[in-house]
Amino acid sequence: MRPLLALSQAIDRLNEKIGTVCNLLVLIACLVSAGNAMIRYAFSYSSNGWLEAQWYMFAILVMFGASYTFKRNEHVRVEILYLMLSERGQLWLDMIGTLFFLIPSCLLLAYLSWPFFYQAYAVGEMSGNAGGLLRWPIKFVIPSGFVMLALQGVSEVIKRIAALQGYVTIDAKYERPTQ
């Protein structure tokens, strides 16, 4: 179980670092948006590249923020029956839902979005807007974001199995295993 918990911790650390970058991107996106608006109204100048950069930052926030949010247990959860379950029941429900719904869905979406990225990469797809950005890098965010969410799902399953076997307890607020 220790090697699996080490893998889980590595995935968690990676998603924490990604989350830190996403938090910084919120600030940068706000600054770019404000700067773009001020320049547009003050100097009557606008750049499609800066507008697209905002969209790209938002896409990165959504796709990579999902795994960070899941890691911190701050995702949306329908808790109608969940709260009525015992702690072990909640662990089982989390594990089964993640194993049979989240991970397969994420891997399927990553698989299906890969050709979308690859085609854009192969032709060097650019924005159709004047001054626009390359499109393939942001299209890569789609499959990689789903892979990161699936990896975080693997980490959560490992933690649930460890908790069910008594190796660790799960910190309710941040879903961190404590020993």
Beta strands, then each sheet from edge to edge (+ up, - down):
strand 1: 169-170
strand 2: 177-178
sheet 1: 1+ 2-
end
